[in-house]
Amino acid sequence: MTFIAFLDAVDKITVLVDKEIKTIGDFKLASGHSSTILKVCEKIEEHGWFKYILSLDTILDMTKDVYLINGDYSTLLYSGSFVRDDRFDIYYGYDGPLGVYYNKEYSIFRIWSPVAREIKLELYNLKGDISVYNVPHIKRGLHEIKVMGNLDRFKYRYRVRVLEEFKVITDPYGIASDANGNYSYVVDKNKFRKFTFTKPNFDGKYTNSIIYEVSVRDLTSKFNIPNKMQFSALTEKLVTSHGKSTCLDYIAKLGVTHVQFMPIFDFYGISDKNPERYYNWGYNPIQYFVPKGAYSSNPDDPYARINELINMVDYCHAYGLLANMDVVFNHVNDIAKFPFDALCPGYFYRTENGYITNVSGCGNDLATERMMCSRFIVDNLIYMTETYHFSGYRFDLMGLLDVNTMQEVSRRLRNINPKIMLYGEGWDMPNALPDHDRPHSRNHRQIPDYAFFNDRFRDYMKGSQWHMSQGFIANGGHNDSDLFNYLTGSCNNFLFQNPGQSINYIECHDNYTVYDYLKKIMPKAKEFDIYESCKLGLALVILSFGVPFIHSGQEFLRTKNGVENSYNSPDSINAIDWERKDSYYSLVQYTRDLILLRKKYKIFRCDNPVEIRRRSFFLADRSTRDTFVYRLIDDECDLIIIIKTNRKEKYDIKQNDLKLIFDSNSLTFEDVKRVTLREKGLYILRKEH
């Protein structure tokens, strides 16, 4: 028969009692040798039971076994929805250290759970012998124990009892692991590899950056080397069959500033021991502080993955590249296996009407607005920044997080690196939070330090995948005002405060590559027409005001053989085909030339909306239906940009004081008296002041 009690607010207990049970006298709350009589505020009849609402006038310590008693019936008090009470964080939030503190004489283990009745530490020595320790509650949910001795390389995990049964978990703050995340490890940070190369200069102005998105696995999966698909493979100088550069060497020569790595934290979907069996992008977090074991030479060595990731980032710096990391704080892979719910059930995830929400589409949504979840995110990013020297973070489904957390992330990370890059997917995804608390792109004024993927730029230039439409580069037509706004930073009351908030892209790991998309929507188009459209798209991404974003291989027409969502497709679909780079080498050189132009002329990197209004002009009198012309005023010259969207209409230029510096294919420097432009593409003319 039902007799069960829940702590549903810090001052309220809900009791469900089967109608067949006759309650006798008062409800008592008992813990240890003490008991308290509780007042019944309300009695409600529901279906087969009575619901009693009891009031509390004291803050309970839920780390002790607390029982509710009535006559011959008693029940352990369950931690109910009080964990979502607005006052919960006030009474139980903790801001001290968590995880493991190590030195050679002793280690301190700290873990947070204000509702765990018991926590035990399983500690395994180097021989595999186990010792089990009770981890006492200290205060405000902190459980802590000091274990004497040198525990370097000892593996550990926790047993946590919130109700009657123990659950075994790894440490959510664990920084080292065995293969496939069965145990956390104690490690000595002094044994972490030291960085040897100086981090490249970057002034922190987002529009001075060019982001290049890569997957550790995809870059080397086609090479026949023992360490392919691993961090260490990116420290080697690998070449194509023609002896041409690849990987970091090639990316550096392209001229980009930042390499954005798709998830490299420990994620579900690829076995650390048998990584080639399955493929996964990695947006399934299982250990946030731990690098992915499949990307290391020895996933059972707790130091290998750490030092090899440090080494990979160090090599980025050696090549003049800064490393950004893709992070996923909108959901975890599996609530049942992730430690959060074992430590504090119902706290770390958003709910609606008592059910876990699933706006992310991944089974759960992290409640980032709650203190300890927000703190976890901030702590993780601080650790990754200090340990691995990441220079920026791309936030997956950023619109599902919360404004306060994003503001705190910016504040704390800029104390470490004032020039750090912060940006993400600012989609407006309706969820349990009020709209003004969501960090989507329409709330960009609340988080001015963040940039947003500009999906409107993407859809306008390439076409909308959701409507399978043809965009500007695919002869889909244009509106002069909209096009000019996209080309000049999507600011000045258009989308953002300034161009630094606009990540300009037409391709990323998600959805079709541009090449595949154009092949799909223009099935009768000739290969050269697809080539010209992709080529124009690259020019618009690189030379539009804002932050250019290039997907790896986009500059040599990367294809995934028409697969739209390749998150778990095999390597044959996702691998970078470096031989294709050699086949489209002229397009690669074209991309380099465009990047050189962007770096040479400051106007392309302008991030001041007032200056943009003063220095950029649409030239309606020189434009036609198929040719768009605008003028930019740089410090020493004017630039006339001509965008031709087809080869049918020729465009004549008759002017003595112009030089053609980009001819839709490459850099040039020709005096122009009379020239006729025929090819589809982007042209640049220079006029001295």
C-alpha positions as CSV (number, residue, x, y, z in Angstrom):
1,M,0.0,0.0,0.0
2,T,1.1,3.5,-0.8
3,F,2.7,5.6,2.0
4,I,5.4,7.8,0.5
5,A,6.7,11.3,1.1
6,F,8.5,13.9,-1.0
7,L,10.3,17.1,-0.1
8,D,8.8,19.3,-2.8
9,A,10.0,22.7,-1.5
10,V,12.4,23.7,1.2
11,D,9.4,24.3,3.4
12,K,6.9,21.7,2.1
13,I,6.5,17.9,2.2
14,T,3.9,16.1,0.1
15,V,2.7,12.8,1.4
16,L,0.7,10.3,-0.7
17,V,-1.3,7.8,1.5
18,D,-3.4,4.9,0.2
19,K,-7.0,5.3,1.1
20,E,-7.0,2.0,2.8
21,I,-4.5,3.3,5.3
22,K,-6.0,5.1,8.3
23,T,-3.7,7.8,9.5
24,I,-3.5,8.1,13.2
25,G,-2.7,11.4,14.9
26,D,0.3,13.6,13.8
27,F,2.9,13.2,11.1
28,K,6.3,13.1,12.6
29,L,9.7,13.8,10.9
30,A,12.5,11.7,12.4
31,S,16.2,11.7,11.9
32,G,18.5,9.9,14.3
33,H,17.2,10.3,17.9
34,S,15.2,13.5,17.2
35,S,11.7,13.9,15.8
36,T,9.4,16.9,14.9
37,I,5.7,17.0,14.6
38,L,4.5,18.6,11.3
39,K,1.5,20.7,10.6
40,V,-1.0,19.5,7.9
41,C,-1.7,22.5,5.7
42,E,-4.0,20.7,3.2
43,K,-5.6,17.3,2.5
44,I,-6.6,16.5,-1.0
45,E,-8.4,13.4,-2.3
46,E,-7.0,12.1,-5.5
47,H,-7.9,8.8,-7.2
48,G,-6.8,6.0,-4.9
49,W,-5.0,8.0,-2.3
50,F,-5.1,11.1,-0.1
51,K,-2.5,13.8,-0.6
52,Y,-1.3,15.6,2.5
53,I,0.7,18.9,2.3
54,L,2.8,19.4,5.4
55,S,4.7,22.6,6.3
56,L,8.3,22.8,7.5
57,D,9.8,25.6,9.6
58,T,13.4,24.4,9.3
59,I,15.9,23.6,6.5
60,L,16.4,19.9,6.3
61,D,19.8,18.2,6.0
62,M,18.9,15.6,3.3
63,T,22.3,14.0,3.6
64,K,20.9,12.1,6.6
65,D,18.2,9.5,6.6
66,V,15.1,11.4,7.3
67,Y,11.8,9.4,7.9
68,L,8.2,10.5,7.9
69,I,6.1,8.5,10.4
70,N,2.4,8.2,11.0
71,G,1.3,5.5,13.4
72,D,2.6,2.1,12.2
73,Y,3.7,3.5,8.8
74,S,7.0,5.2,8.0
75,T,8.8,6.1,4.8
76,L,12.2,7.5,3.9
77,L,11.7,11.1,2.8
78,Y,12.5,11.4,-0.9
79,S,14.1,14.4,-2.4
80,G,11.3,15.6,-4.7
81,S,10.9,18.8,-6.6
82,F,12.5,20.9,-3.8
83,V,15.7,20.6,-5.9
84,R,13.9,22.9,-8.4
85,D,12.8,25.4,-5.7
86,D,14.2,28.8,-6.3
87,R,15.6,28.8,-2.7
88,F,17.4,25.5,-3.2
89,D,20.6,27.1,-4.5
90,I,20.6,29.7,-1.7
91,Y,20.7,26.9,0.9
92,Y,22.6,24.2,-0.8
93,G,24.8,25.8,-3.5
94,Y,28.5,25.5,-3.0
95,D,31.3,27.6,-4.5
96,G,34.4,25.9,-3.2
97,P,36.8,23.4,-5.0
98,L,35.5,20.1,-6.5
99,G,37.2,17.1,-8.1
100,V,40.5,15.8,-6.8
101,Y,43.3,17.8,-5.3
102,Y,46.6,15.8,-5.6
103,N,50.0,16.1,-4.1
104,K,52.6,13.3,-3.3
105,E,51.7,13.1,0.4
106,Y,47.9,13.0,0.1
107,S,44.9,13.6,-2.2
108,I,41.6,15.3,-1.3
109,F,38.4,14.0,-3.0
110,R,35.5,16.4,-3.2
111,I,32.1,15.8,-4.8
112,W,28.7,17.7,-4.4
113,S,25.4,16.2,-3.5
114,P,23.1,17.8,-0.9
115,V,20.7,14.8,-1.1
116,A,23.0,11.8,-0.9
117,R,22.6,9.9,2.4
118,E,25.9,8.1,1.8
119,I,28.8,8.5,-0.6
120,K,31.6,5.9,-0.7
121,L,34.9,6.2,-2.5
122,E,36.2,3.2,-4.3
123,L,40.0,3.6,-4.7
124,Y,42.2,1.1,-6.6
125,N,45.9,1.1,-6.1
126,L,48.4,0.3,-8.9
127,K,48.0,-3.5,-8.2
128,G,44.2,-3.2,-8.6
129,D,43.5,-3.7,-4.9
130,I,40.4,-1.8,-3.8
131,S,39.9,0.3,-0.6
132,V,36.5,1.7,0.2
133,Y,36.1,5.0,2.2
134,N,33.1,6.7,3.6
135,V,33.1,10.3,2.2
136,P,31.4,12.4,4.9
137,H,29.2,15.4,4.2
138,I,30.9,18.6,5.2
139,K,28.6,21.5,4.3
140,R,26.2,22.7,1.6
141,G,26.3,19.4,-0.3
142,L,30.1,19.1,-0.2
143,H,31.3,15.6,0.6
144,E,35.1,15.4,1.1
145,I,37.8,13.0,2.2
146,K,41.5,13.2,2.5
147,V,43.4,10.0,1.7
148,M,47.1,9.8,2.7
149,G,49.8,8.6,0.4
150,N,51.0,9.1,-3.2
151,L,47.9,8.2,-5.2
152,D,49.2,9.1,-8.7
153,R,47.6,6.8,-11.3
154,F,45.1,5.3,-8.7
155,K,41.7,4.8,-10.4
156,Y,38.6,5.7,-8.5
157,R,34.8,6.0,-8.7
158,Y,32.0,6.7,-6.3
159,R,29.1,4.8,-4.8
160,V,26.2,7.2,-4.1
161,R,23.0,6.4,-2.1
162,V,20.3,9.0,-2.4
163,L,17.4,6.6,-1.4
164,E,17.8,2.9,-0.6
165,E,20.2,1.7,-3.3
166,F,23.7,2.7,-4.2
167,K,24.6,3.9,-7.7
168,V,28.1,3.7,-9.1
169,I,29.4,6.8,-10.9
170,T,32.6,8.3,-12.2
171,D,33.6,11.8,-11.0
172,P,31.8,14.5,-13.0
173,Y,34.9,16.7,-12.3
174,G,37.3,13.9,-13.2
175,I,40.1,15.0,-15.5
176,A,41.6,11.6,-16.4
177,S,40.0,8.3,-17.3
178,D,40.5,4.7,-18.5
179,A,39.2,3.5,-21.8
180,N,35.5,4.1,-22.3
181,G,35.1,5.9,-19.1
182,N,34.6,3.2,-16.5
183,Y,36.9,4.9,-13.9
184,S,38.3,8.3,-13.1
185,Y,42.0,8.6,-12.3
186,V,44.1,10.6,-9.9
187,V,46.8,12.3,-11.9
188,D,49.7,14.7,-11.1
189,K,49.3,17.9,-13.2
190,N,53.0,18.4,-13.0
191,K,53.4,15.5,-15.4
192,F,51.3,17.2,-18.0
193,R,53.3,18.1,-21.1
194,K,54.5,21.7,-21.1
195,F,53.7,24.0,-24.0
196,T,56.9,24.8,-26.0
197,F,55.6,27.1,-28.8
198,T,54.4,30.7,-28.3
199,K,50.8,31.2,-28.8
200,P,50.2,33.2,-32.1
201,N,49.3,36.9,-31.7
202,F,45.6,37.8,-32.0
203,D,44.3,41.2,-31.0
204,G,40.9,39.8,-29.9
205,K,39.0,41.6,-32.6
206,Y,36.7,38.9,-34.0
207,T,36.6,40.3,-37.5
208,N,40.4,39.8,-37.7
209,S,39.8,36.0,-37.3
210,I,39.1,33.4,-39.9
211,I,37.7,30.1,-38.5
212,Y,38.4,26.7,-40.1
213,E,36.3,23.8,-38.8
214,V,37.9,20.4,-38.6
215,S,37.4,16.9,-37.1
216,V,40.4,15.2,-35.6
217,R,39.3,12.0,-37.1
218,D,38.3,13.2,-40.6
219,L,41.7,14.9,-41.2
220,T,43.7,11.8,-41.1
221,S,41.4,8.8,-41.5
222,K,42.4,8.2,-45.1
223,F,46.1,8.0,-44.3
224,N,47.8,4.6,-44.0
225,I,49.7,5.4,-40.7
226,P,49.5,3.7,-37.3
227,N,48.2,6.8,-35.5
228,K,45.6,7.9,-38.0
229,M,42.5,9.6,-36.5
230,Q,44.5,10.5,-33.3
231,F,45.7,13.7,-31.8
232,S,49.3,12.7,-32.5
233,A,48.6,12.3,-36.3
234,L,48.1,16.1,-36.5
235,T,51.7,16.7,-35.3
236,E,53.1,14.9,-38.3
237,K,53.8,16.4,-41.8
238,L,51.5,14.3,-43.9
239,V,51.4,14.8,-47.7
240,T,49.2,13.8,-50.6
241,S,50.4,11.4,-53.3
242,H,51.7,14.4,-55.2
243,G,53.8,15.5,-52.2
244,K,51.4,18.4,-51.3
245,S,50.8,19.5,-47.7
246,T,47.8,18.4,-45.7
247,C,46.4,18.8,-42.2
248,L,47.8,21.6,-40.0
249,D,50.6,22.4,-42.4
250,Y,48.1,23.0,-45.2
251,I,45.6,24.8,-43.0
252,A,48.2,27.3,-41.9
253,K,49.3,27.9,-45.5
254,L,45.7,28.7,-46.4
255,G,45.9,31.7,-44.1
256,V,43.2,31.1,-41.5
257,T,43.7,32.2,-37.9
258,H,41.7,29.8,-35.8
259,V,41.1,26.0,-36.2
260,Q,37.8,24.9,-34.6
261,F,37.9,21.3,-33.5
262,M,34.7,19.4,-33.4
263,P,34.1,17.6,-30.1
264,I,37.3,16.3,-28.5
265,F,36.0,15.7,-25.0
266,D,35.0,12.2,-24.1
267,F,31.8,11.3,-26.0
268,Y,29.6,8.3,-26.7
269,G,29.4,6.7,-30.1
270,I,33.0,5.5,-30.7
271,S,34.7,2.8,-28.7
272,D,38.1,3.9,-27.3
273,K,39.4,0.3,-27.8
274,N,38.0,-0.2,-31.3
275,P,37.5,3.3,-32.8
276,E,37.3,2.2,-36.4
277,R,34.2,0.1,-35.9
278,Y,31.8,3.0,-35.6
279,Y,31.9,6.7,-36.5
280,N,30.4,9.7,-34.6
281,W,30.8,13.4,-34.7
282,G,30.9,13.5,-30.9
283,Y,28.0,15.6,-29.7
284,N,27.2,13.1,-27.0
285,P,29.0,14.2,-23.8
286,I,30.0,11.6,-21.2
287,Q,33.1,13.2,-19.6
288,Y,33.5,16.9,-20.0
289,F,36.9,17.3,-18.5
290,V,38.5,14.3,-20.2
291,P,39.8,14.2,-23.8
292,K,38.4,11.5,-26.1
293,G,40.3,8.2,-25.5
294,A,39.8,7.0,-29.1
295,Y,42.0,10.0,-30.2
296,S,44.9,8.9,-28.1
297,S,47.6,6.3,-28.6
298,N,46.7,4.4,-25.4
299,P,43.2,5.1,-23.9
300,D,44.0,3.1,-20.8
301,D,46.9,5.4,-19.9
302,P,45.4,8.3,-18.0
303,Y,48.2,10.7,-19.2
304,A,48.3,9.7,-22.9
305,R,45.2,11.5,-24.1
306,I,46.0,14.6,-21.9
307,N,49.5,15.0,-23.1
308,E,48.7,14.2,-26.8
309,L,45.9,16.8,-26.9
310,I,48.3,19.4,-25.3
311,N,50.9,18.5,-27.9
312,M,48.4,18.8,-30.8
313,V,47.3,22.3,-29.6
314,D,51.0,23.2,-29.2
315,Y,51.6,22.2,-32.8
316,C,48.7,24.4,-33.9
317,H,50.6,27.3,-32.2
318,A,53.8,26.2,-34.0
319,Y,52.0,26.6,-37.3
320,G,50.7,30.0,-36.3
321,L,47.2,28.7,-35.6
322,L,45.0,29.2,-32.6
323,A,42.8,26.3,-31.4
324,N,39.1,26.6,-30.7
325,M,37.0,23.9,-29.2
326,D,33.4,22.8,-29.9
327,V,31.5,22.4,-26.6
328,V,28.1,20.8,-25.9
329,F,26.4,22.1,-22.8
330,N,22.8,21.8,-23.9
331,H,22.4,18.1,-23.1
332,V,24.3,14.9,-21.9
333,N,24.4,11.6,-23.7
334,D,22.4,9.5,-21.3
335,I,20.8,10.7,-18.0
336,A,20.8,7.2,-16.6
337,K,24.6,6.9,-17.0
338,F,25.8,10.5,-16.5
339,P,26.6,11.2,-12.8
340,F,24.3,14.2,-12.4
341,D,21.1,12.5,-11.6
342,A,22.7,10.0,-9.3
343,L,24.1,12.9,-7.2
344,C,21.0,15.2,-7.2
345,P,18.0,13.7,-9.0
346,G,15.9,16.2,-10.9
347,Y,18.2,19.2,-10.4
348,F,20.5,19.3,-13.4
349,Y,17.8,18.9,-16.1
350,R,14.9,21.0,-17.2
351,T,11.4,19.7,-16.6
352,E,7.9,20.6,-17.6
353,N,4.9,19.1,-15.9
354,G,7.2,16.7,-14.1
355,Y,8.8,15.4,-17.3
356,I,12.4,15.9,-18.6
357,T,12.2,18.3,-21.6
358,N,13.8,17.4,-24.9
359,V,14.1,20.6,-26.8
360,S,17.7,19.6,-27.8
361,G,16.3,16.5,-29.5
362,C,18.8,14.4,-27.6
363,G,16.7,13.2,-24.7
364,N,17.3,15.9,-22.2
365,D,18.1,19.6,-21.7
366,L,20.6,20.7,-19.1
367,A,19.2,23.3,-16.6
368,T,22.1,25.6,-17.1
369,E,20.3,28.4,-15.2
370,R,20.7,26.5,-11.9
371,M,23.8,27.5,-9.8
372,M,25.6,24.2,-9.8
373,C,25.0,23.4,-13.4
374,S,26.1,26.8,-14.5
375,R,29.1,26.5,-12.2
376,F,30.0,23.2,-13.8
377,I,30.0,24.8,-17.3
378,V,32.2,27.7,-16.1
379,D,34.6,25.4,-14.2
380,N,35.0,23.2,-17.2
381,L,35.8,26.0,-19.6
382,I,38.3,27.5,-17.1
383,Y,40.0,24.2,-16.8
384,M,40.1,23.6,-20.6
385,T,41.4,27.1,-21.2
386,E,44.2,26.8,-18.5
387,T,45.2,23.2,-19.2
388,Y,44.9,23.0,-23.0
389,H,45.3,26.7,-24.0
390,F,42.2,26.8,-26.1
391,S,41.7,30.2,-27.6
392,G,37.9,30.1,-28.2
393,Y,34.8,28.0,-27.8
394,R,31.9,27.3,-30.2
395,F,28.7,26.5,-28.2
396,D,26.5,23.9,-29.7
397,L,22.8,24.9,-29.5
398,M,23.8,28.0,-27.5
399,G,20.2,29.3,-27.6
400,L,19.3,26.5,-25.2
401,L,21.6,27.7,-22.5
402,D,21.0,30.8,-20.4
403,V,22.1,34.5,-20.6
404,N,23.5,34.6,-17.1
405,T,25.8,31.6,-17.6
406,M,27.1,33.0,-20.9
407,Q,27.8,36.3,-19.2
408,E,29.7,34.6,-16.4
409,V,31.6,32.4,-18.9
410,S,32.8,35.6,-20.7
411,R,33.7,37.3,-17.5
412,R,35.7,34.5,-16.1
413,L,37.5,33.4,-19.3
414,R,38.4,37.0,-20.2
415,N,40.2,37.2,-16.9
416,I,42.4,34.3,-18.2
417,N,42.6,35.4,-21.8
418,P,41.1,38.8,-22.7
419,K,41.3,37.9,-26.4
420,I,39.3,34.6,-26.2
421,M,36.7,34.0,-28.9
422,L,33.1,33.0,-27.8
423,Y,30.4,32.2,-30.4
424,G,27.7,29.6,-31.0
425,E,24.4,28.6,-32.5
426,G,22.0,31.3,-31.5
427,W,18.9,29.6,-32.6
428,D,15.7,30.6,-30.8
429,M,14.6,27.3,-29.3
430,P,11.5,27.8,-27.2
431,N,12.0,26.2,-23.8
432,A,11.2,26.5,-20.1
433,L,13.2,29.7,-19.7
434,P,11.6,33.1,-20.4
435,D,12.6,34.6,-23.7
436,H,14.8,37.3,-22.2
437,D,16.9,34.7,-20.5
438,R,17.8,32.8,-23.6
439,P,21.1,33.5,-25.4
440,H,19.7,33.4,-28.9
441,S,20.7,35.8,-31.6
442,R,17.8,38.2,-31.1
443,N,19.1,38.7,-27.5
444,H,22.6,39.6,-28.9
445,R,22.7,42.9,-26.9
446,Q,22.6,41.0,-23.6
447,I,25.8,39.0,-24.6
448,P,27.8,41.5,-26.7
449,D,31.0,39.4,-26.3
450,Y,29.5,36.6,-28.3
451,A,29.2,36.0,-32.1
452,F,26.4,34.0,-33.7
453,F,26.2,31.7,-36.7
454,N,24.4,33.8,-39.2
455,D,21.9,31.3,-40.7
456,R,20.1,34.1,-42.5
457,F,23.4,34.9,-44.4
458,R,23.7,31.1,-45.1
459,D,20.2,30.7,-46.4
460,Y,20.4,33.9,-48.5
461,M,23.6,33.1,-50.2
462,K,23.4,29.3,-50.6
463,G,19.6,28.7,-50.3
464,S,17.5,27.3,-47.5
465,Q,17.9,23.6,-47.1
466,W,14.5,23.5,-45.3
467,H,12.8,24.8,-48.4
468,M,15.3,23.4,-50.9
469,S,15.6,26.8,-52.4
470,Q,18.3,28.4,-54.6
471,G,20.2,31.2,-53.0
472,F,22.1,34.1,-54.5
473,I,25.1,32.1,-55.5
474,A,22.8,29.6,-57.3
475,N,21.1,32.3,-59.5
476,G,18.3,32.5,-57.0
477,G,17.9,36.3,-57.3
478,H,18.4,38.9,-54.7
479,N,17.0,42.1,-53.0
480,D,19.6,44.9,-53.3
481,S,19.1,46.1,-49.7
482,D,19.2,42.7,-48.1
483,L,22.2,41.6,-50.1
484,F,24.1,44.8,-49.2
485,N,23.3,44.3,-45.5
486,Y,24.6,40.8,-45.5
487,L,27.8,41.8,-47.3
488,T,28.4,44.6,-44.9
489,G,28.1,42.8,-41.6
490,S,24.4,42.3,-40.9
491,C,24.4,45.2,-38.6
492,N,23.0,48.8,-38.5
493,N,19.6,47.6,-37.2
494,F,19.6,44.6,-39.6
495,L,20.5,41.7,-37.3
496,F,23.4,42.5,-35.0
497,Q,25.1,45.3,-33.1
498,N,28.3,45.0,-35.2
499,P,29.9,42.6,-37.7
500,G,31.9,40.9,-35.0
501,Q,28.7,39.2,-33.9
502,S,28.1,37.6,-37.3
503,I,29.7,34.3,-38.2
504,N,29.4,34.3,-42.0
505,Y,29.1,30.8,-43.4
506,I,27.4,28.7,-46.0
507,E,28.8,25.3,-44.9
508,C,29.7,23.5,-41.7
509,H,29.7,19.9,-40.4
510,D,25.9,20.0,-40.2
511,N,23.7,19.3,-43.3
512,Y,24.8,19.1,-46.9
513,T,28.1,20.5,-48.1
514,V,27.6,23.3,-50.5
515,Y,28.8,21.2,-53.4
516,D,26.3,18.4,-52.5
517,Y,23.5,20.8,-51.9
518,L,23.9,22.5,-55.2
519,K,24.1,19.2,-57.0
520,K,20.8,18.2,-55.3
521,I,18.8,21.4,-56.1
522,M,20.2,21.9,-59.6
523,P,20.3,18.3,-60.9
524,K,20.6,19.5,-64.5
525,A,23.4,22.0,-63.9
526,K,26.8,21.3,-65.5
527,E,29.7,20.6,-63.2
528,F,31.3,23.9,-64.2
529,D,28.1,25.8,-63.1
530,I,28.3,24.0,-59.7
531,Y,32.0,24.9,-59.5
532,E,31.4,28.6,-60.2
533,S,28.6,28.8,-57.6
534,C,30.7,27.2,-54.9
535,K,33.6,29.5,-55.9
536,L,31.4,32.6,-55.6
537,G,30.2,31.4,-52.2
538,L,33.7,31.2,-50.9
539,A,34.4,34.8,-52.0
540,L,31.2,36.1,-50.2
541,V,32.1,34.3,-47.0
542,I,35.7,35.5,-46.9
543,L,35.1,39.1,-48.0
544,S,31.8,39.9,-46.3
545,F,32.1,42.0,-43.1
546,G,32.0,39.8,-40.1
547,V,33.8,36.5,-39.2
548,P,34.5,34.1,-42.1
549,F,33.8,30.5,-41.3
550,I,35.1,27.7,-43.6
551,H,34.3,24.1,-43.3
552,S,37.3,21.8,-43.8
553,G,37.5,20.9,-47.5
554,Q,34.9,23.4,-48.6
555,E,37.7,25.2,-50.6
556,F,38.2,22.0,-52.7
557,L,34.5,21.2,-53.1
558,R,34.2,18.7,-50.3
559,T,31.5,16.1,-50.9
560,K,29.8,13.6,-48.6
561,N,28.3,11.8,-51.5
562,G,25.0,13.5,-51.0
563,V,24.6,12.5,-47.3
564,E,22.8,15.3,-45.5
565,N,23.4,14.3,-41.9
566,S,26.7,12.4,-41.6
567,Y,26.9,12.4,-37.8
568,N,27.3,8.6,-37.7
569,S,28.1,7.8,-41.4
570,P,31.3,5.8,-42.0
571,D,34.7,7.3,-42.7
572,S,34.1,6.7,-46.4
573,I,31.6,9.6,-46.2
574,N,33.2,11.9,-43.6
575,A,36.9,11.6,-44.4
576,I,38.8,14.5,-45.9
577,D,39.9,13.5,-49.4
578,W,43.2,15.3,-49.6
579,E,43.7,14.1,-53.2
580,R,40.7,16.2,-54.1
581,K,42.6,19.2,-52.9
582,D,45.2,18.6,-55.5
583,S,42.5,18.2,-58.1
584,Y,41.0,21.6,-57.2
585,Y,44.3,23.3,-56.4
586,S,43.3,26.4,-58.4
587,L,40.3,26.8,-56.1
588,V,42.6,26.4,-53.0
589,Q,44.9,29.1,-54.4
590,Y,41.8,31.3,-55.1
591,T,40.8,30.9,-51.4
592,R,44.3,31.9,-50.3
593,D,44.2,35.0,-52.5
594,L,40.8,36.0,-51.0
595,I,42.2,35.6,-47.5
596,L,45.2,37.7,-48.4
597,L,42.9,40.5,-49.7
598,R,40.9,40.4,-46.5
599,K,44.1,40.7,-44.4
600,K,45.5,43.5,-46.6
601,Y,42.5,45.8,-46.7
602,K,41.2,46.8,-43.3
603,I,37.8,47.8,-44.6
604,F,36.9,44.1,-44.9
605,R,37.6,43.7,-41.2
606,C,35.8,46.8,-40.0
607,D,33.6,46.1,-37.0
608,N,32.3,49.7,-36.3
609,P,28.8,50.1,-37.6
610,V,29.2,53.9,-37.9
611,E,32.4,53.5,-40.0
612,I,30.6,51.0,-42.1
613,R,27.9,53.5,-42.9
614,R,30.5,56.1,-43.8
615,R,32.7,53.7,-45.9
616,S,30.4,51.4,-47.8
617,F,27.9,52.3,-50.6
618,F,25.7,50.3,-52.9
619,L,26.2,51.6,-56.4
620,A,22.7,51.3,-57.9
621,D,23.6,53.2,-61.1
622,R,26.3,50.7,-61.9
623,S,24.3,47.6,-60.9
624,T,22.0,45.5,-63.1
625,R,19.7,42.6,-62.5
626,D,22.6,40.1,-62.7
627,T,25.5,42.3,-61.5
628,F,25.7,43.8,-58.0
629,V,28.2,46.6,-57.5
630,Y,29.3,48.4,-54.3
631,R,32.1,50.7,-53.1
632,L,34.2,50.4,-50.0
633,I,36.5,53.2,-48.8
634,D,39.7,51.8,-47.3
635,D,42.4,54.0,-45.7
636,E,44.4,54.6,-48.9
637,C,42.1,53.7,-51.7
638,D,38.5,52.9,-52.8
639,L,37.6,49.4,-53.7
640,I,34.8,48.7,-56.2
641,I,33.4,45.2,-55.7
642,I,31.5,43.7,-58.7
643,I,29.5,40.5,-58.2
644,K,28.3,38.8,-61.4
645,T,25.8,36.0,-60.9
646,N,25.9,34.6,-64.4
647,R,27.9,34.4,-67.7
648,K,25.0,35.5,-69.9
649,E,25.3,39.2,-69.3
650,K,28.6,40.9,-70.0
651,Y,29.7,43.9,-67.9
652,D,31.8,46.7,-69.4
653,I,34.1,49.0,-67.4
654,K,35.4,52.2,-68.9
655,Q,37.5,54.2,-66.5
656,N,41.2,55.3,-66.6
657,D,41.9,55.5,-62.9
658,L,41.2,51.9,-61.8
659,K,43.3,48.9,-61.4
660,L,41.8,45.4,-61.4
661,I,43.2,43.6,-58.4
662,F,41.0,40.5,-58.4
663,D,39.7,39.0,-61.6
664,S,37.3,36.4,-60.2
665,N,40.0,33.8,-60.3
666,S,43.1,35.2,-58.6
667,L,45.0,38.3,-57.5
668,T,46.2,40.6,-60.4
669,F,47.2,44.2,-60.8
670,E,46.1,45.5,-64.1
671,D,45.4,49.1,-65.2
672,V,41.9,49.3,-66.5
673,K,40.9,51.6,-69.3
674,R,38.3,49.4,-70.9
675,V,37.5,45.8,-69.8
676,T,34.6,43.5,-70.3
677,L,33.7,41.1,-67.5
678,R,32.0,37.9,-68.7
679,E,32.6,35.1,-66.1
680,K,30.4,34.6,-63.1
681,G,32.2,35.6,-59.9
682,L,33.5,38.4,-57.8
683,Y,35.8,41.1,-59.1
684,I,37.7,43.9,-57.3
685,L,38.9,47.2,-58.7
686,R,41.1,49.6,-56.8
687,K,41.1,53.4,-57.1
688,E,43.7,55.5,-55.4
689,H,42.6,58.4,-53.2
